[in-house]
Each structure stands twice: as structure tokens, then as C-alpha cells.
Amino acid sequence: MKLPAPLEAVVEALQKLPGVGAKSAQRMALHLLKEGPQAMEHLGDLLHQAANRVGFCEVCGAFTDRPICSICEDPQRDPRVLVVVAEASNVLTFERSGQFRGRYHVLAGLISPLKGIGPDQLKIREMLKRLEDRRIEEIVLATNPTLDGEATATWLARILEPMGLKVSRIGLGLPIGSDLEYADDLTLGRALEGRRLV
């Protein structure tokens, strides 16, 4: 049996979300339908509100519903350390860990010659402008350990180091609970590079 066209359209829309396949999308759509029209209308209202109210911080580029996000406005955050990430969602990941109390800068992408994305398409000029006030002493490059992430981190390190800033890269290597036997060469190499005294 084929789903009615309006419900099939909902399934197709849900399938576009990352990690949602055809069966999961269909289960979600059927669940919402079972909950009744109010559940679907409520979800639609919430999505509409988010689309109209959530944007990006004018300072760092993180998600916010105000011109400047709560992290940039927080006087308790350390203004001397800036973590540079590729996407606004990366800020959420760092904040969830609760381990970092500095500030962020979102590049809004990565350098990717194959995709035609160069440094000029990223928010690098905005980052350099933030460095003019001289409060930032350390930049932590926190891009993913992919080809594009490494290219971006290398390019940024080259332009930042002559400025007299401490430039570091997040430690990359073996996750806790993993087995050395299953580590690939690159991961093991990164783990060795990122070693520290105990």
C-alpha cells in the first residue's frame, strides 16, 4: 500500500535529515500522524519559529536567537583563548563536554580546493579582525582530522604564527575504550604526536 501523497511528502522531507533513512522517516511520520493534527501543527510551529528566530552570532558565528550569543556576552569566559571550528554545530559539541571556558570562532566551512572553497569564502577576515584588540593570546585549531580540516588548520597556522600568537591543534588520536589492535596508522600516528607527560 502506498502512503497518501501529503504523508509521503513528509517522509521524503524527513529523509533529508542526516542519519534518517526511509524506514525511520516513515516511522516518524506515522507517529506524528497517530499523535493527531495538533502534534503535527505544533512541530510545524516550532520549526517555523526556529527558522525565523535562530541565526548566527555577529561576533563568533555560533547559533543564537539574539544578535550576540550568550557565550560571547559571558564575562566569566576566558577572552585569551579562542577555539576555531568549522561549523556552528561544533560549538555545541565543545559546550556539551563542559571542558572549555574560552571563546569560539566559527569559520562556516573548510578550505576545500576540490569543492572550489578557498580561504576567502570562510570567515577568516572576521577572525583576524577579532585579533586586533590583542586580548586573544592562544588560538586552538579544532577542525576535523579530514583532508579539508587538515588543510584549513595548516593554512591558518601559517598565517597566525607570525602574529606572535600561541597556535595549537586539538589532540587527535585514540578514543577512550578503543583497542590498539584496531587503530589505523594515521590515528595511531596522531596519538603519538599528541602524547603528553603523565
FENHUJO-V777908 format. One line per field, one symbol per residue. phi: phi as a letter, one per 20 degrees, with the letter a starting at -180 (. if undefined). psi: psi as a letter, one per 40 degrees, with the letter a starting at -180 (. if undefined). burial: 1 if it has 9 or more other ideal C-beta (glycine too) atoms within 8 Angstrom, else 0. A space follows every 10 residues. Layout:
# FENHUJO-V777908
phi: ???
psi: ???
burial: ???
This chain:
# FENHUJO-V777908
phi: .efggfffff gfffffffnd efffffffff fffffogfff ffffffffff fedebcgfed nffadcfcff ffeffefffe dcedcecfff fgfffffmec ceccbefmpc fbgfemddgf eeeegfffff fffmefdcdd ecefedgfff ffffffgfee gfenefdccg fcreffnedg gdffgfffff fffefbfd
psi: hiiidddddd dddddeiheh addddddddd dddddidddd dddddddddd dedhaihddd eiiieidhid ddeheeihee hhhhididdd dddddddeeh faiihhdfai hgddefhidd eifddddddd edeedhdhhh hfiifidddd dddddddddd deeeihhiii hhahiheihd dehidddddd dddeiii.
burial: 0010001101 1101100001 0001110111 0100000011 0010000000 0000011001 1111000110 1100001000 1111111101 1101100000 0111111111 1100001000 0111011001 1000010111 1110000111 1110111001 0000101010 0111000000 0010001101 10010000
